[in-house]
Amino acid sequence: MVADVSTASPTAGPNPRPPARTTARRGPAAWVAMYHSVSDCPDDPYNVTVTPERLGRQLAWLTGRGLRGVSMRELLTARARGAERGLVGLTFDDGFADFASTALPVLHRWGCTATVFVLPGRLGGDNGWEPHGPRKPLLDTAGIRRVAAAGMEVASHGLTHLDLTEATDETLRSEVGDSRRLLAGITGRDVEGFCYPYGYMDERVAAAVRRAGYRYACAISPGPAGCGDFALPRIHLGRADTAPRLELKRRLARRFGRAVGSV
């Protein structure tokens, strides 16, 4: 789960913090959608659940505008070639089990890939870090392997979903480094991406992620100056995001520094 501070999409969450504000980067840019759980669960105090029907309509909206949803790995690889035009990053935080059972079929139906950020320290557990709302199961080892075999990118959300800005140096190293090693062992593949729990990050945390060998890290707002690909901004999408709201968010992404600029 993250603290949602997206333009035109207010939500509640524990311990909200003001977003960092920086100037949007110039040049061609793509935007990145931030999802969490995909289910029909109506009890959602944090506005992080989207129904499978709504997800399908949102992906249909992208397709109808000549856009295609892809994983962060695919988006950044295309950006390196200057070929990111027409691509939208799709990310799913927290590694909910419903990604494999519910989101995956919808993504395949629309020819999309995505990045799922998982918690190897909570395999087969639940979202116990959330003080309110229903307990939802998380992916276990078999689920993670199924997701990777289906062509999705598996990346790290840390070990246990801690606010890393308040972690000791030792805990920070473990949450960042051990999670990468564990996921590589499960998937048999290099783990390139990281996502900051709650979206909270600072220069110390970004530096730890970089040292651990990741290629990029996703935040919500742009991070401190100089973080670059270790604070990639995203836009929250939820069950209320119909076509008009999607268009508004798309148009405002660059203006509010929520687009991933080319390098």
DRENDO-1510 file (C-alpha; in Angstrom, 1 decimal, always signed):
<recs>
REC; n; res; u; v; w
REC; 1; MET; +0.0; +0.0; +0.0 .
REC; 2; VAL; +1.1; +3.6; -0.6 .
REC; 3; ALA; +0.0; +7.0; +0.5 .
REC; 4; ASP; -1.9; +8.2; -2.6 .
REC; 5; VAL; -1.2; +11.9; -3.5 .
REC; 6; SER; -2.2; +11.7; -7.1 .
REC; 7; THR; -3.8; +14.6; -8.9 .
REC; 8; ALA; -7.6; +14.3; -9.1 .
REC; 9; SER; -7.7; +11.1; -7.0 .
REC; 10; PRO; -7.8; +11.7; -3.3 .
REC; 11; THR; -7.6; +8.7; -1.0 .
REC; 12; ALA; -7.1; +8.0; +2.7 .
REC; 13; GLY; -4.1; +6.3; +4.1 .
REC; 14; PRO; -2.2; +6.0; +7.3 .
REC; 15; ASN; +0.4; +8.5; +8.2 .
REC; 16; PRO; +0.1; +10.7; +5.1 .
REC; 17; ARG; +3.1; +12.9; +4.2 .
REC; 18; PRO; +3.3; +15.9; +1.9 .
REC; 19; PRO; +4.8; +15.1; -1.6 .
REC; 20; ALA; +8.1; +16.4; -2.7 .
REC; 21; ARG; +7.7; +18.9; -5.5 .
REC; 22; THR; +10.1; +19.2; -8.4 .
REC; 23; THR; +10.0; +20.4; -11.9 .
REC; 24; ALA; +9.0; +17.9; -14.6 .
REC; 25; ARG; +11.7; +16.8; -16.9 .
REC; 26; ARG; +11.6; +17.9; -20.5 .
REC; 27; GLY; +11.5; +15.7; -23.6 .
REC; 28; PRO; +9.3; +12.8; -24.6 .
REC; 29; ALA; +7.6; +11.3; -21.6 .
REC; 30; ALA; +5.5; +8.3; -20.6 .
REC; 31; TRP; +3.3; +7.9; -17.6 .
REC; 32; VAL; +3.1; +5.1; -15.1 .
REC; 33; ALA; -0.2; +3.8; -13.5 .
REC; 34; MET; -0.1; +2.6; -9.9 .
REC; 35; TYR; -2.5; -0.2; -8.9 .
REC; 36; HIS; -2.8; -2.4; -5.9 .
REC; 37; SER; -5.6; -5.0; -5.4 .
REC; 38; VAL; -7.9; -6.2; -8.2 .
REC; 39; SER; -11.1; -7.6; -6.7 .
REC; 40; ASP; -14.7; -7.1; -6.0 .
REC; 41; CYS; -14.1; -6.3; -2.4 .
REC; 42; PRO; -16.3; -3.2; -1.5 .
REC; 43; ASP; -14.5; -2.6; +1.9 .
REC; 44; ASP; -11.6; -0.4; +0.9 .
REC; 45; PRO; -10.8; +2.5; +3.3 .
REC; 46; TYR; -7.7; +3.4; +1.3 .
REC; 47; ASN; -9.1; +3.5; -2.2 .
REC; 48; VAL; -6.5; +1.0; -3.5 .
REC; 49; THR; -8.9; -1.6; -4.9 .
REC; 50; VAL; -10.2; -1.7; -8.5 .
REC; 51; THR; -12.7; -4.3; -9.8 .
REC; 52; PRO; -11.6; -6.5; -12.6 .
REC; 53; GLU; -14.4; -5.0; -14.8 .
REC; 54; ARG; -13.0; -1.5; -14.1 .
REC; 55; LEU; -9.5; -2.6; -14.9 .
REC; 56; GLY; -10.7; -4.1; -18.1 .
REC; 57; ARG; -12.4; -0.8; -19.1 .
REC; 58; GLN; -9.3; +1.2; -18.2 .
REC; 59; LEU; -7.1; -1.0; -20.4 .
REC; 60; ALA; -9.7; -0.8; -23.1 .
REC; 61; TRP; -9.4; +3.0; -22.8 .
REC; 62; LEU; -5.7; +2.8; -23.2 .
REC; 63; THR; -6.0; +0.6; -26.3 .
REC; 64; GLY; -8.6; +2.8; -27.9 .
REC; 65; ARG; -6.0; +5.7; -27.8 .
REC; 66; GLY; -3.3; +3.7; -29.3 .
REC; 67; LEU; -1.6; +3.1; -26.0 .
REC; 68; ARG; -0.3; -0.2; -24.6 .
REC; 69; GLY; +0.3; -1.1; -21.0 .
REC; 70; VAL; +3.7; -2.6; -20.2 .
REC; 71; SER; +6.0; -3.5; -17.4 .
REC; 72; MET; +8.5; -1.0; -16.1 .
REC; 73; ARG; +11.3; -3.2; -17.4 .
REC; 74; GLU; +9.8; -3.0; -20.9 .
REC; 75; LEU; +9.0; +0.7; -20.6 .
REC; 76; LEU; +12.6; +1.7; -19.5 .
REC; 77; THR; +14.2; -0.6; -22.2 .
REC; 78; ALA; +12.0; +1.1; -24.8 .
REC; 79; ARG; +12.9; +4.6; -23.4 .
REC; 80; ALA; +16.6; +3.8; -23.7 .
REC; 81; ARG; +16.0; +3.4; -27.5 .
REC; 82; GLY; +13.8; +6.5; -27.6 .
REC; 83; ALA; +10.9; +4.2; -28.4 .
REC; 84; GLU; +8.6; +4.8; -25.4 .
REC; 85; ARG; +6.0; +6.6; -27.4 .
REC; 86; GLY; +2.6; +4.9; -27.0 .
REC; 87; LEU; +3.6; +2.9; -23.9 .
REC; 88; VAL; +2.2; +3.3; -20.4 .
REC; 89; GLY; +3.8; +1.6; -17.4 .
REC; 90; LEU; +1.5; -0.6; -15.3 .
REC; 91; THR; +2.5; -1.4; -11.7 .
REC; 92; PHE; +0.8; -3.3; -9.0 .
REC; 93; ASP; +2.0; -2.7; -5.4 .
REC; 94; ASP; +2.0; -5.1; -2.4 .
REC; 95; GLY; +1.9; -8.4; -4.3 .
REC; 96; PHE; -1.7; -9.3; -3.6 .
REC; 97; ALA; -2.7; -12.8; -4.5 .
REC; 98; ASP; -5.5; -11.5; -6.6 .
REC; 99; PHE; -2.9; -10.2; -9.1 .
REC; 100; ALA; -2.4; -13.8; -10.2 .
REC; 101; SER; -6.0; -14.9; -10.0 .
REC; 102; THR; -7.8; -11.8; -11.2 .
REC; 103; ALA; -5.6; -9.2; -12.7 .
REC; 104; LEU; -3.5; -11.6; -14.9 .
REC; 105; PRO; -6.4; -12.8; -17.1 .
REC; 106; VAL; -7.5; -9.2; -17.7 .
REC; 107; LEU; -3.9; -8.1; -18.6 .
REC; 108; HIS; -3.6; -11.0; -21.0 .
REC; 109; ARG; -6.9; -10.2; -22.6 .
REC; 110; TRP; -5.7; -6.7; -23.5 .
REC; 111; GLY; -2.2; -7.8; -24.5 .
REC; 112; CYS; -0.5; -6.0; -21.6 .
REC; 113; THR; +2.4; -6.8; -19.3 .
REC; 114; ALA; +2.9; -5.3; -15.9 .
REC; 115; THR; +5.3; -5.1; -12.9 .
REC; 116; VAL; +4.1; -6.6; -9.6 .
REC; 117; PHE; +6.0; -5.4; -6.5 .
REC; 118; VAL; +6.0; -8.2; -4.0 .
REC; 119; LEU; +7.1; -8.8; -0.3 .
REC; 120; PRO; +9.2; -11.9; +0.0 .
REC; 121; GLY; +9.2; -11.5; +3.8 .
REC; 122; ARG; +5.5; -12.0; +3.8 .
REC; 123; LEU; +5.0; -14.8; +1.4 .
REC; 124; GLY; +1.5; -16.3; +1.6 .
REC; 125; GLY; +0.7; -13.8; +4.4 .
REC; 126; ASP; -1.6; -10.8; +4.3 .
REC; 127; ASN; -1.7; -7.0; +4.4 .
REC; 128; GLY; -1.2; -6.8; +8.1 .
REC; 129; TRP; +0.6; -3.5; +7.9 .
REC; 130; GLU; -2.8; -1.8; +7.2 .
REC; 131; PRO; -4.5; -0.8; +10.4 .
REC; 132; HIS; -8.0; -0.8; +8.9 .
REC; 133; GLY; -9.9; -2.7; +6.2 .
REC; 134; PRO; -10.1; -6.4; +5.3 .
REC; 135; ARG; -7.1; -8.8; +5.4 .
REC; 136; LYS; -6.2; -9.8; +1.9 .
REC; 137; PRO; -3.8; -12.7; +1.0 .
REC; 138; LEU; -0.5; -12.0; -0.6 .
REC; 139; LEU; +1.3; -14.0; -3.3 .
REC; 140; ASP; +3.2; -17.1; -2.1 .
REC; 141; THR; +6.2; -18.7; -3.9 .
REC; 142; ALA; +4.0; -20.6; -6.3 .
REC; 143; GLY; +2.0; -17.5; -7.2 .
REC; 144; ILE; +5.2; -15.5; -7.8 .
REC; 145; ARG; +6.5; -18.1; -10.1 .
REC; 146; ARG; +3.2; -18.3; -12.0 .
REC; 147; VAL; +3.3; -14.5; -12.5 .
REC; 148; ALA; +6.9; -14.6; -13.8 .
REC; 149; ALA; +6.1; -17.5; -16.1 .
REC; 150; ALA; +3.2; -15.5; -17.5 .
REC; 151; GLY; +5.5; -12.8; -18.7 .
REC; 152; MET; +5.1; -10.3; -15.9 .
REC; 153; GLU; +8.0; -8.5; -14.2 .
REC; 154; VAL; +8.4; -9.5; -10.6 .
REC; 155; ALA; +10.1; -6.7; -8.5 .
REC; 156; SER; +10.7; -5.9; -4.9 .
REC; 157; HIS; +8.5; -3.9; -2.4 .
REC; 158; GLY; +11.0; -4.6; +0.4 .
REC; 159; LEU; +10.7; -7.5; +2.7 .
REC; 160; THR; +7.9; -6.6; +5.0 .
REC; 161; HIS; +6.4; -3.2; +4.0 .
REC; 162; LEU; +8.2; -0.8; +6.3 .
REC; 163; ASP; +8.6; +2.9; +6.1 .
REC; 164; LEU; +12.2; +2.8; +5.1 .
REC; 165; THR; +12.9; +6.4; +5.9 .
REC; 166; GLU; +12.6; +5.5; +9.6 .
REC; 167; ALA; +14.5; +2.2; +9.3 .
REC; 168; THR; +18.0; +1.8; +10.8 .
REC; 169; ASP; +20.8; +1.3; +8.4 .
REC; 170; GLU; +20.9; -2.4; +9.1 .
REC; 171; THR; +17.2; -2.9; +8.6 .
REC; 172; LEU; +17.3; -0.8; +5.4 .
REC; 173; ARG; +20.1; -2.9; +4.0 .
REC; 174; SER; +18.1; -6.1; +4.8 .
REC; 175; GLU; +14.8; -4.8; +3.4 .
REC; 176; VAL; +16.4; -3.7; +0.2 .
REC; 177; GLY; +19.1; -6.3; -0.4 .
REC; 178; ASP; +17.7; -9.4; +1.1 .
REC; 179; SER; +14.4; -8.9; -0.7 .
REC; 180; ARG; +16.2; -8.8; -4.1 .
REC; 181; ARG; +18.2; -11.9; -3.4 .
REC; 182; LEU; +15.1; -13.9; -2.2 .
REC; 183; LEU; +13.1; -12.9; -5.3 .
REC; 184; ALA; +15.9; -13.8; -7.6 .
REC; 185; GLY; +16.0; -17.2; -6.0 .
REC; 186; ILE; +12.3; -17.7; -6.4 .
REC; 187; THR; +12.0; -16.5; -10.0 .
REC; 188; GLY; +15.5; -17.5; -11.3 .
REC; 189; ARG; +15.8; -14.1; -12.8 .
REC; 190; ASP; +17.5; -10.8; -12.0 .
REC; 191; VAL; +15.4; -8.4; -10.1 .
REC; 192; GLU; +15.7; -4.9; -11.6 .
REC; 193; GLY; +13.0; -2.9; -9.8 .
REC; 194; PHE; +12.1; -1.6; -6.4 .
REC; 195; CYS; +9.1; +0.2; -5.0 .
REC; 196; TYR; +9.2; +2.3; -1.8 .
REC; 197; PRO; +6.5; +1.1; +0.7 .
REC; 198; TYR; +3.9; +3.9; +1.2 .
REC; 199; GLY; +5.8; +5.9; -1.4 .
REC; 200; TYR; +8.1; +7.2; +1.3 .
REC; 201; MET; +11.7; +7.7; +0.3 .
REC; 202; ASP; +14.6; +10.1; +0.8 .
REC; 203; GLU; +18.2; +10.4; -0.5 .
REC; 204; ARG; +19.5; +7.8; +2.0 .
REC; 205; VAL; +16.9; +5.2; +1.0 .
REC; 206; ALA; +17.4; +5.9; -2.7 .
REC; 207; ALA; +21.2; +5.4; -2.3 .
REC; 208; ALA; +20.6; +2.1; -0.5 .
REC; 209; VAL; +18.4; +0.9; -3.4 .
REC; 210; ARG; +21.1; +1.9; -5.9 .
REC; 211; ARG; +23.9; +0.2; -4.0 .
REC; 212; ALA; +21.8; -3.0; -3.8 .
REC; 213; GLY; +22.0; -3.3; -7.6 .
REC; 214; TYR; +18.6; -2.3; -8.7 .
REC; 215; ARG; +18.1; -0.6; -12.1 .
REC; 216; TYR; +15.2; +1.6; -11.0 .
REC; 217; ALA; +12.8; +2.4; -8.2 .
REC; 218; CYS; +9.2; +3.6; -8.2 .
REC; 219; ALA; +7.9; +6.3; -5.9 .
REC; 220; ILE; +4.7; +8.4; -6.2 .
REC; 221; SER; +5.9; +11.9; -6.4 .
REC; 222; PRO; +9.3; +12.8; -8.0 .
REC; 223; GLY; +12.0; +12.4; -5.4 .
REC; 224; PRO; +14.9; +14.7; -4.3 .
REC; 225; ALA; +16.9; +16.2; -7.1 .
REC; 226; GLY; +19.4; +13.8; -8.5 .
REC; 227; CYS; +17.4; +10.6; -7.8 .
REC; 228; GLY; +16.5; +10.1; -11.5 .
REC; 229; ASP; +15.4; +6.6; -12.1 .
REC; 230; PHE; +15.4; +5.8; -8.4 .
REC; 231; ALA; +12.3; +7.9; -7.8 .
REC; 232; LEU; +10.1; +7.3; -10.8 .
REC; 233; PRO; +6.7; +9.0; -10.3 .
REC; 234; ARG; +3.4; +7.3; -10.8 .
REC; 235; ILE; -0.4; +8.1; -11.0 .
REC; 236; HIS; -2.8; +6.2; -8.8 .
REC; 237; LEU; -5.7; +4.5; -10.6 .
REC; 238; GLY; -8.7; +3.2; -8.8 .
REC; 239; ARG; -12.3; +2.1; -9.2 .
REC; 240; ALA; -13.6; +5.7; -9.6 .
REC; 241; ASP; -11.4; +6.3; -12.7 .
REC; 242; THR; -13.7; +6.3; -15.6 .
REC; 243; ALA; -12.7; +7.6; -19.1 .
REC; 244; PRO; -13.0; +11.4; -18.3 .
REC; 245; ARG; -10.9; +11.0; -15.2 .
REC; 246; LEU; -8.3; +8.9; -17.0 .
REC; 247; GLU; -8.0; +11.6; -19.7 .
REC; 248; LEU; -7.6; +14.3; -17.1 .
REC; 249; LYS; -4.9; +12.4; -15.3 .
REC; 250; ARG; -3.1; +11.7; -18.6 .
REC; 251; ARG; -3.1; +15.4; -19.5 .
REC; 252; LEU; -1.9; +16.5; -16.0 .
REC; 253; ALA; +0.8; +13.8; -15.6 .
REC; 254; ARG; +3.5; +15.9; -17.2 .
REC; 255; ARG; +2.4; +19.2; -15.7 .
REC; 256; PHE; +2.6; +17.9; -12.2 .
REC; 257; GLY; +5.8; +16.0; -12.6 .
REC; 258; ARG; +4.2; +12.6; -12.8 .
REC; 259; ALA; +5.6; +11.5; -16.2 .
REC; 260; VAL; +8.8; +9.5; -16.8 .
REC; 261; GLY; +11.0; +11.7; -18.9 .
REC; 262; SER; +13.4; +10.4; -21.5 .
REC; 263; VAL; +17.1; +10.5; -20.8 .
</recs>
